[in-house]
Amino acid sequence: MSTLRETFLKTRNDIKSQKVSISDNIIYRLLINAEGMNSFTELITNFDKTLANPHCFERNLAKVLEGQPLQYVLGEAPFIDLDLYVNSNVLIPRPETEGLVMLVQKLISDNSLNHDTIADVCTGSGCIALYMKYKYPNSRIIATDLYEDALAVARSNSERHKLFVDFMKGDKLQPILESNIKLDVLISNPPYVENQDDIEPIVKNYEPMYAVYSEDGLAFYKEYFKNYKKIMNKKFVMAFEINYDQKESLTKLIGKYFKDEDTSFLFLKDIYDKYRYLIITGGYDVKYFEIWL
């Protein structure tokens, strides 16, 4: 029987000999998962103890070597302060989406914006909705998705963290429109990539394409924009994750649907210096945007 240290060193050497690119951190995480540990510190503290679950470690290592995303292999992915359950029915949460919700949270908190009712459309794993509930426990949070399999994952994460939101099944804004709900904040990371060459092979092979690809990359935004008066309160924030090449086309759409003098919009870049976020507000003094410029 091998110790954790011996297993780590042997695995690292085997991978190098096969010329496979897998980092030490992935091996560590597979060991932590196999042993049911909670942290890297716990792993290192017990590094010279016998590996109790070698079959679990070897099975998951084989999946990673096949190319499967580590998050699906382990069944979990971090999202800011939350550890979420994920499977192949939902997108793996991205740093860009973390940036979106942190942007909205800071915008709300720094400027005391209304946030009694917040909706996350295309919720997937529930990452956006659950983080907003975590930050604003007294707000009503609505999470919608077209796919029941995705909602099952989101509900599981809701139970895991005891963050209870209103889940609704339906396409785009359908559940909100049919329920005559008025929102203070709408957040959405919809499928927006229409050029499949922009999608990495690992995403095409393992993640749900319906959450990434859209024949019309503007379809969801058109739906949101044309219905905003029906679903948003007079003072509102709408925040979207967008594709890096959509700034010009979305600006034209905004000009078509948002004609009120008290609405404003701003495009913002992500950590990779690409335009990734669109914020639209109504009824607020737009000077607070200066903090983002």
Contacts in CASP RR format, 6 or more apart in sequence:
PFRMAT RR
TARGET T0000
AUTHOR 0000-0000-0000
METHOD contacts of the structure
MODEL  1
MSTLRETFLKTRNDIKSQKVSISDNIIYRLLINAEGMNSFTELITNFDKT
LANPHCFERNLAKVLEGQPLQYVLGEAPFIDLDLYVNSNVLIPRPETEGL
VMLVQKLISDNSLNHDTIADVCTGSGCIALYMKYKYPNSRIIATDLYEDA
LAVARSNSERHKLFVDFMKGDKLQPILESNIKLDVLISNPPYVENQDDIE
PIVKNYEPMYAVYSEDGLAFYKEYFKNYKKIMNKKFVMAFEINYDQKESL
TKLIGKYFKDEDTSFLFLKDIYDKYRYLIITGGYDVKYFEIWL
1 50 0 8 1.000
1 51 0 8 1.000
1 54 0 8 1.000
2 10 0 8 1.000
2 50 0 8 1.000
2 51 0 8 1.000
2 54 0 8 1.000
3 47 0 8 1.000
3 48 0 8 1.000
3 49 0 8 1.000
3 50 0 8 1.000
3 51 0 8 1.000
4 31 0 8 1.000
4 35 0 8 1.000
4 43 0 8 1.000
4 46 0 8 1.000
4 47 0 8 1.000
4 48 0 8 1.000
4 49 0 8 1.000
4 50 0 8 1.000
4 51 0 8 1.000
5 47 0 8 1.000
5 48 0 8 1.000
7 31 0 8 1.000
7 51 0 8 1.000
7 54 0 8 1.000
7 57 0 8 1.000
8 24 0 8 1.000
8 27 0 8 1.000
8 28 0 8 1.000
8 31 0 8 1.000
8 47 0 8 1.000
11 27 0 8 1.000
11 61 0 8 1.000
12 24 0 8 1.000
12 27 0 8 1.000
15 22 0 8 1.000
15 27 0 8 1.000
15 65 0 8 1.000
20 65 0 8 1.000
22 64 0 8 1.000
22 65 0 8 1.000
26 64 0 8 1.000
26 70 0 8 1.000
27 61 0 8 1.000
28 40 0 8 1.000
28 43 0 8 1.000
29 70 0 8 1.000
29 74 0 8 1.000
30 57 0 8 1.000
30 60 0 8 1.000
30 61 0 8 1.000
30 64 0 8 1.000
30 70 0 8 1.000
30 73 0 8 1.000
30 74 0 8 1.000
31 37 0 8 1.000
31 43 0 8 1.000
31 51 0 8 1.000
31 57 0 8 1.000
32 38 0 8 1.000
32 39 0 8 1.000
32 40 0 8 1.000
32 42 0 8 1.000
32 43 0 8 1.000
33 56 0 8 1.000
33 60 0 8 1.000
33 74 0 8 1.000
34 51 0 8 1.000
34 52 0 8 1.000
34 53 0 8 1.000
34 54 0 8 1.000
34 56 0 8 1.000
34 57 0 8 1.000
34 60 0 8 1.000
35 43 0 8 1.000
35 46 0 8 1.000
35 51 0 8 1.000
35 52 0 8 1.000
35 53 0 8 1.000
37 43 0 8 1.000
37 46 0 8 1.000
51 57 0 8 1.000
60 73 0 8 1.000
60 74 0 8 1.000
63 73 0 8 1.000
64 70 0 8 1.000
64 73 0 8 1.000
67 202 0 8 1.000
67 205 0 8 1.000
67 206 0 8 1.000
68 206 0 8 1.000
69 92 0 8 1.000
69 202 0 8 1.000
69 206 0 8 1.000
69 207 0 8 1.000
71 77 0 8 1.000
71 86 0 8 1.000
71 92 0 8 1.000
72 86 0 8 1.000
72 87 0 8 1.000
72 88 0 8 1.000
72 92 0 8 1.000
72 206 0 8 1.000
75 85 0 8 1.000
75 86 0 8 1.000
75 87 0 8 1.000
76 83 0 8 1.000
76 84 0 8 1.000
76 85 0 8 1.000
76 86 0 8 1.000
77 83 0 8 1.000
77 84 0 8 1.000
77 86 0 8 1.000
77 92 0 8 1.000
77 93 0 8 1.000
77 125 0 8 1.000
78 84 0 8 1.000
78 93 0 8 1.000
79 93 0 8 1.000
79 97 0 8 1.000
79 98 0 8 1.000
79 125 0 8 1.000
79 127 0 8 1.000
79 130 0 8 1.000
79 131 0 8 1.000
80 98 0 8 1.000
80 101 0 8 1.000
80 102 0 8 1.000
80 131 0 8 1.000
81 131 0 8 1.000
81 134 0 8 1.000
82 127 0 8 1.000
82 130 0 8 1.000
82 131 0 8 1.000
82 134 0 8 1.000
82 157 0 8 1.000
82 161 0 8 1.000
84 93 0 8 1.000
84 125 0 8 1.000
84 126 0 8 1.000
84 127 0 8 1.000
84 130 0 8 1.000
84 157 0 8 1.000
84 160 0 8 1.000
85 125 0 8 1.000
85 153 0 8 1.000
85 156 0 8 1.000
85 157 0 8 1.000
85 160 0 8 1.000
86 92 0 8 1.000
86 93 0 8 1.000
86 125 0 8 1.000
86 153 0 8 1.000
87 153 0 8 1.000
88 206 0 8 1.000
88 207 0 8 1.000
88 208 0 8 1.000
89 147 0 8 1.000
89 149 0 8 1.000
89 150 0 8 1.000
89 152 0 8 1.000
89 153 0 8 1.000
89 208 0 8 1.000
90 124 0 8 1.000
90 125 0 8 1.000
90 126 0 8 1.000
90 150 0 8 1.000
90 153 0 8 1.000
90 154 0 8 1.000
90 208 0 8 1.000
90 211 0 8 1.000
91 124 0 8 1.000
91 125 0 8 1.000
91 207 0 8 1.000
91 208 0 8 1.000
91 211 0 8 1.000
91 212 0 8 1.000
92 207 0 8 1.000
93 125 0 8 1.000
93 127 0 8 1.000
95 270 0 8 1.000
95 271 0 8 1.000
96 241 0 8 1.000
96 270 0 8 1.000
96 271 0 8 1.000
96 272 0 8 1.000
96 276 0 8 1.000
97 127 0 8 1.000
97 128 0 8 1.000
97 189 0 8 1.000
97 241 0 8 1.000
99 270 0 8 1.000
99 271 0 8 1.000
99 277 0 8 1.000
100 128 0 8 1.000
100 187 0 8 1.000
100 189 0 8 1.000
100 239 0 8 1.000
100 240 0 8 1.000
100 241 0 8 1.000
100 276 0 8 1.000
100 277 0 8 1.000
101 127 0 8 1.000
101 128 0 8 1.000
101 131 0 8 1.000
101 132 0 8 1.000
101 187 0 8 1.000
103 239 0 8 1.000
103 268 0 8 1.000
103 277 0 8 1.000
103 279 0 8 1.000
103 292 0 8 1.000
104 132 0 8 1.000
104 185 0 8 1.000
104 187 0 8 1.000
104 237 0 8 1.000
104 239 0 8 1.000
104 279 0 8 1.000
105 131 0 8 1.000
105 132 0 8 1.000
105 135 0 8 1.000
107 113 0 8 1.000
107 237 0 8 1.000
107 239 0 8 1.000
107 279 0 8 1.000
107 288 0 8 1.000
108 115 0 8 1.000
108 136 0 8 1.000
108 185 0 8 1.000
108 237 0 8 1.000
109 135 0 8 1.000
110 288 0 8 1.000
110 291 0 8 1.000
111 284 0 8 1.000
111 288 0 8 1.000
113 184 0 8 1.000
113 185 0 8 1.000
113 235 0 8 1.000
113 237 0 8 1.000
113 284 0 8 1.000
114 184 0 8 1.000
114 185 0 8 1.000
114 233 0 8 1.000
114 235 0 8 1.000
114 236 0 8 1.000
115 136 0 8 1.000
115 139 0 8 1.000
115 184 0 8 1.000
115 185 0 8 1.000
116 139 0 8 1.000
116 140 0 8 1.000
116 184 0 8 1.000
117 139 0 8 1.000
117 140 0 8 1.000
117 142 0 8 1.000
117 181 0 8 1.000
117 182 0 8 1.000
117 183 0 8 1.000
117 184 0 8 1.000
117 185 0 8 1.000
117 233 0 8 1.000
118 129 0 8 1.000
118 132 0 8 1.000
118 136 0 8 1.000
118 139 0 8 1.000
118 140 0 8 1.000
118 141 0 8 1.000
118 142 0 8 1.000
118 183 0 8 1.000
118 184 0 8 1.000
118 185 0 8 1.000
118 186 0 8 1.000
118 187 0 8 1.000
119 141 0 8 1.000
119 142 0 8 1.000
119 143 0 8 1.000
119 144 0 8 1.000
119 176 0 8 1.000
119 181 0 8 1.000
119 183 0 8 1.000
119 185 0 8 1.000
119 186 0 8 1.000
119 187 0 8 1.000
119 231 0 8 1.000
120 126 0 8 1.000
120 128 0 8 1.000
120 129 0 8 1.000
120 132 0 8 1.000
120 141 0 8 1.000
120 142 0 8 1.000
120 143 0 8 1.000
120 144 0 8 1.000
120 187 0 8 1.000
120 188 0 8 1.000
121 144 0 8 1.000
121 172 0 8 1.000
121 173 0 8 1.000
121 176 0 8 1.000
121 186 0 8 1.000
121 187 0 8 1.000
121 188 0 8 1.000
121 190 0 8 1.000
121 220 0 8 1.000
121 224 0 8 1.000
122 144 0 8 1.000
122 145 0 8 1.000
122 146 0 8 1.000
122 188 0 8 1.000
122 189 0 8 1.000
122 190 0 8 1.000
122 191 0 8 1.000
122 211 0 8 1.000
122 220 0 8 1.000
123 129 0 8 1.000
123 143 0 8 1.000
123 144 0 8 1.000
123 145 0 8 1.000
123 150 0 8 1.000
123 151 0 8 1.000
123 154 0 8 1.000
123 167 0 8 1.000
124 145 0 8 1.000
124 147 0 8 1.000
124 150 0 8 1.000
124 151 0 8 1.000
124 153 0 8 1.000
124 154 0 8 1.000
124 211 0 8 1.000
125 150 0 8 1.000
125 153 0 8 1.000
125 154 0 8 1.000
125 157 0 8 1.000
126 143 0 8 1.000
126 153 0 8 1.000
126 154 0 8 1.000
126 157 0 8 1.000
126 158 0 8 1.000
127 157 0 8 1.000
128 143 0 8 1.000
128 187 0 8 1.000
128 189 0 8 1.000
129 141 0 8 1.000
129 142 0 8 1.000
129 143 0 8 1.000
129 154 0 8 1.000
129 165 0 8 1.000
130 141 0 8 1.000
130 143 0 8 1.000
130 154 0 8 1.000
130 157 0 8 1.000
130 158 0 8 1.000
130 161 0 8 1.000
130 163 0 8 1.000
130 165 0 8 1.000
132 139 0 8 1.000
132 141 0 8 1.000
132 185 0 8 1.000
132 187 0 8 1.000
133 139 0 8 1.000
133 141 0 8 1.000
133 163 0 8 1.000
133 164 0 8 1.000
133 165 0 8 1.000
134 161 0 8 1.000
134 163 0 8 1.000
140 166 0 8 1.000
141 165 0 8 1.000
141 166 0 8 1.000
142 165 0 8 1.000
142 166 0 8 1.000
142 168 0 8 1.000
142 175 0 8 1.000
142 176 0 8 1.000
142 181 0 8 1.000
142 183 0 8 1.000
143 151 0 8 1.000
143 154 0 8 1.000
143 165 0 8 1.000
143 166 0 8 1.000
143 167 0 8 1.000
143 168 0 8 1.000
144 167 0 8 1.000
144 168 0 8 1.000
144 169 0 8 1.000
144 170 0 8 1.000
144 175 0 8 1.000
144 176 0 8 1.000
145 151 0 8 1.000
145 154 0 8 1.000
145 167 0 8 1.000
145 169 0 8 1.000
145 170 0 8 1.000
146 169 0 8 1.000
146 170 0 8 1.000
146 171 0 8 1.000
146 172 0 8 1.000
147 208 0 8 1.000
147 210 0 8 1.000
148 169 0 8 1.000
150 208 0 8 1.000
150 211 0 8 1.000
151 167 0 8 1.000
151 169 0 8 1.000
154 167 0 8 1.000
155 167 0 8 1.000
157 163 0 8 1.000
158 164 0 8 1.000
158 165 0 8 1.000
158 167 0 8 1.000
168 175 0 8 1.000
168 176 0 8 1.000
168 179 0 8 1.000
169 175 0 8 1.000
172 220 0 8 1.000
172 223 0 8 1.000
172 224 0 8 1.000
173 223 0 8 1.000
173 224 0 8 1.000
173 227 0 8 1.000
173 231 0 8 1.000
176 183 0 8 1.000
176 231 0 8 1.000
177 227 0 8 1.000
177 230 0 8 1.000
177 231 0 8 1.000
181 231 0 8 1.000
182 231 0 8 1.000
182 232 0 8 1.000
182 233 0 8 1.000
183 231 0 8 1.000
183 232 0 8 1.000
183 233 0 8 1.000
183 236 0 8 1.000
184 232 0 8 1.000
184 233 0 8 1.000
184 235 0 8 1.000
184 236 0 8 1.000
184 237 0 8 1.000
185 236 0 8 1.000
185 237 0 8 1.000
185 238 0 8 1.000
185 239 0 8 1.000
186 224 0 8 1.000
186 231 0 8 1.000
186 232 0 8 1.000
186 236 0 8 1.000
186 237 0 8 1.000
186 238 0 8 1.000
186 239 0 8 1.000
187 238 0 8 1.000
187 239 0 8 1.000
187 240 0 8 1.000
188 220 0 8 1.000
188 224 0 8 1.000
188 239 0 8 1.000
188 240 0 8 1.000
188 241 0 8 1.000
189 240 0 8 1.000
189 241 0 8 1.000
190 214 0 8 1.000
190 220 0 8 1.000
190 221 0 8 1.000
190 240 0 8 1.000
190 241 0 8 1.000
191 210 0 8 1.000
191 211 0 8 1.000
191 212 0 8 1.000
191 213 0 8 1.000
191 214 0 8 1.000
191 217 0 8 1.000
191 220 0 8 1.000
192 214 0 8 1.000
192 217 0 8 1.000
192 218 0 8 1.000
192 220 0 8 1.000
192 221 0 8 1.000
192 241 0 8 1.000
192 242 0 8 1.000
192 243 0 8 1.000
192 246 0 8 1.000
193 199 0 8 1.000
193 212 0 8 1.000
193 213 0 8 1.000
193 214 0 8 1.000
193 217 0 8 1.000
193 243 0 8 1.000
194 213 0 8 1.000
194 214 0 8 1.000
194 215 0 8 1.000
194 216 0 8 1.000
194 217 0 8 1.000
194 243 0 8 1.000
196 204 0 8 1.000
196 213 0 8 1.000
198 243 0 8 1.000
199 209 0 8 1.000
199 212 0 8 1.000
199 213 0 8 1.000
203 209 0 8 1.000
203 212 0 8 1.000
214 220 0 8 1.000
217 243 0 8 1.000
217 246 0 8 1.000
218 246 0 8 1.000
218 249 0 8 1.000
218 250 0 8 1.000
218 253 0 8 1.000
221 240 0 8 1.000
221 242 0 8 1.000
221 250 0 8 1.000
221 253 0 8 1.000
222 253 0 8 1.000
224 238 0 8 1.000
224 240 0 8 1.000
225 253 0 8 1.000
225 254 0 8 1.000
225 256 0 8 1.000
225 257 0 8 1.000
225 258 0 8 1.000
226 257 0 8 1.000
228 236 0 8 1.000
228 238 0 8 1.000
228 257 0 8 1.000
228 258 0 8 1.000
228 280 0 8 1.000
232 238 0 8 1.000
232 282 0 8 1.000
234 282 0 8 1.000
234 283 0 8 1.000
235 282 0 8 1.000
235 283 0 8 1.000
235 284 0 8 1.000
236 281 0 8 1.000
236 282 0 8 1.000
236 283 0 8 1.000
237 279 0 8 1.000
237 280 0 8 1.000
237 281 0 8 1.000
237 282 0 8 1.000
237 284 0 8 1.000
238 279 0 8 1.000
238 280 0 8 1.000
238 281 0 8 1.000
239 277 0 8 1.000
239 278 0 8 1.000
239 279 0 8 1.000
239 280 0 8 1.000
240 277 0 8 1.000
240 278 0 8 1.000
241 276 0 8 1.000
241 277 0 8 1.000
242 250 0 8 1.000
242 267 0 8 1.000
242 275 0 8 1.000
242 276 0 8 1.000
242 277 0 8 1.000
242 278 0 8 1.000
244 274 0 8 1.000
244 275 0 8 1.000
244 276 0 8 1.000
246 275 0 8 1.000
247 267 0 8 1.000
247 275 0 8 1.000
250 267 0 8 1.000
250 278 0 8 1.000
251 265 0 8 1.000
251 267 0 8 1.000
254 265 0 8 1.000
254 280 0 8 1.000
258 265 0 8 1.000
258 280 0 8 1.000
260 282 0 8 1.000
262 282 0 8 1.000
262 283 0 8 1.000
262 284 0 8 1.000
263 280 0 8 1.000
263 281 0 8 1.000
263 282 0 8 1.000
263 283 0 8 1.000
264 280 0 8 1.000
264 281 0 8 1.000
264 282 0 8 1.000
264 284 0 8 1.000
264 286 0 8 1.000
264 289 0 8 1.000
265 278 0 8 1.000
265 279 0 8 1.000
265 280 0 8 1.000
265 281 0 8 1.000
266 278 0 8 1.000
266 279 0 8 1.000
266 289 0 8 1.000
266 292 0 8 1.000
267 275 0 8 1.000
267 277 0 8 1.000
267 278 0 8 1.000
268 275 0 8 1.000
268 276 0 8 1.000
268 277 0 8 1.000
268 278 0 8 1.000
268 279 0 8 1.000
268 292 0 8 1.000
269 275 0 8 1.000
269 276 0 8 1.000
269 277 0 8 1.000
270 276 0 8 1.000
270 277 0 8 1.000
279 289 0 8 1.000
END
